[in-house]
Amino acid sequence: MPSPGVLIFLAVLGAFLCARARLAGAAIAFSLIAFLVLVATPLGQAIPDAAATFFSTLDGASTPVLNQPGGEQP
């Protein structure tokens, strides 16, 4: 893939144009294509790990609060 930046730009542009024309399904499809091409690039390969770390941290912070019985204060 010699120039993924051009493909990402065209997919984002296509999503924008479809959203302006109120074609939600096509806009979602173009957005998914742009995201998948981004993740396929070396720069975007860290995105899944970053998302996993974010959700793990969020889960670790919210679990103790959600498991308190009866709304007790710590």
C-alpha positions as a LaTeX table, in Angstrom:
\begin{tabular}{lrrr}
\hline
Residue & $x$ (\AA) & $y$ (\AA) & $z$ (\AA) \\
\hline
Met1 & 0.00 & 0.00 & 0.00 \\
Pro2 & 2.16 & 2.90 & $-1.25$ \\
Ser3 & $-0.02$ & 5.82 & $-0.13$ \\
Pro4 & $-2.55$ & 4.96 & 2.57 \\
Gly5 & $-2.90$ & 8.64 & 3.43 \\
Val6 & $-4.66$ & 9.28 & 0.13 \\
Leu7 & $-6.99$ & 6.32 & 0.70 \\
Ile8 & $-7.82$ & 7.51 & 4.22 \\
Phe9 & $-8.45$ & 11.04 & 2.96 \\
Leu10 & $-10.74$ & 9.81 & 0.18 \\
Ala11 & $-12.66$ & 7.56 & 2.57 \\
Val12 & $-13.16$ & 10.42 & 5.05 \\
Leu13 & $-14.20$ & 12.71 & 2.19 \\
Gly14 & $-16.65$ & 10.06 & 0.97 \\
Ala15 & $-18.09$ & 9.70 & 4.48 \\
Phe16 & $-18.51$ & 13.47 & 4.72 \\
Leu17 & $-20.23$ & 13.68 & 1.35 \\
Cys18 & $-22.55$ & 10.78 & 2.19 \\
Ala19 & $-23.41$ & 12.35 & 5.53 \\
Arg20 & $-24.21$ & 15.66 & 3.83 \\
Ala21 & $-26.47$ & 13.79 & 1.37 \\
Arg22 & $-28.15$ & 12.04 & 4.34 \\
Leu23 & $-26.99$ & 8.57 & 3.29 \\
Ala24 & $-26.19$ & 7.22 & 6.73 \\
Gly25 & $-25.36$ & 3.66 & 5.67 \\
Ala26 & $-22.84$ & 4.77 & 3.07 \\
Ala27 & $-21.30$ & 7.27 & 5.50 \\
Ile28 & $-20.82$ & 4.51 & 8.07 \\
Ala29 & $-19.30$ & 2.24 & 5.42 \\
Phe30 & $-16.82$ & 4.91 & 4.31 \\
Ser31 & $-15.94$ & 5.64 & 7.96 \\
Leu32 & $-15.26$ & 1.96 & 8.62 \\
Ile33 & $-13.09$ & 1.73 & 5.52 \\
Ala34 & $-11.10$ & 4.77 & 6.65 \\
Phe35 & $-10.66$ & 3.29 & 10.13 \\
Leu36 & $-9.56$ & $-0.10$ & 8.80 \\
Val37 & $-7.04$ & 1.48 & 6.43 \\
Leu38 & $-5.73$ & 3.63 & 9.30 \\
Val39 & $-5.32$ & 0.60 & 11.56 \\
Ala40 & $-3.49$ & $-1.21$ & 8.75 \\
Thr41 & $-0.79$ & 1.49 & 8.64 \\
Pro42 & 2.25 & 1.28 & 10.96 \\
Leu43 & 1.13 & 4.44 & 12.76 \\
Gly44 & $-2.37$ & 3.10 & 13.38 \\
Gln45 & $-1.32$ & $-0.33$ & 14.65 \\
Ala46 & $-1.15$ & 1.02 & 18.20 \\
Ile47 & $-4.82$ & 2.10 & 18.16 \\
Pro48 & $-6.29$ & $-1.28$ & 19.26 \\
Asp49 & $-3.77$ & $-1.54$ & 22.13 \\
Ala50 & $-4.49$ & 2.03 & 23.19 \\
Ala51 & $-8.23$ & 1.38 & 23.18 \\
Ala52 & $-7.76$ & $-1.81$ & 25.21 \\
Thr53 & $-5.61$ & 0.03 & 27.76 \\
Phe54 & $-8.17$ & 2.85 & 27.99 \\
Phe55 & $-11.09$ & 0.49 & 28.59 \\
Ser56 & $-9.07$ & $-1.57$ & 31.06 \\
Thr57 & $-8.26$ & 1.58 & 33.06 \\
Leu58 & $-11.88$ & 2.71 & 32.88 \\
Asp59 & $-13.05$ & $-0.71$ & 34.07 \\
Gly60 & $-10.53$ & $-0.72$ & 36.91 \\
Ala61 & $-11.66$ & 2.72 & 38.07 \\
Ser62 & $-15.40$ & 2.08 & 37.85 \\
Thr63 & $-15.67$ & $-1.47$ & 39.20 \\
Pro64 & $-15.06$ & $-0.61$ & 42.89 \\
Val65 & $-17.61$ & 2.20 & 42.73 \\
Leu66 & $-20.24$ & 0.04 & 41.05 \\
Asn67 & $-19.75$ & $-2.86$ & 43.49 \\
Gln68 & $-20.50$ & $-0.87$ & 46.65 \\
Pro69 & $-23.62$ & $-2.31$ & 48.30 \\
Gly70 & $-26.50$ & 0.04 & 48.99 \\
Gly71 & $-24.82$ & 3.24 & 47.85 \\
Glu72 & $-22.45$ & 3.36 & 50.84 \\
Gln73 & $-19.78$ & 6.03 & 50.94 \\
Pro74 & $-16.15$ & 4.84 & 51.25 \\
\hline
\end{tabular}
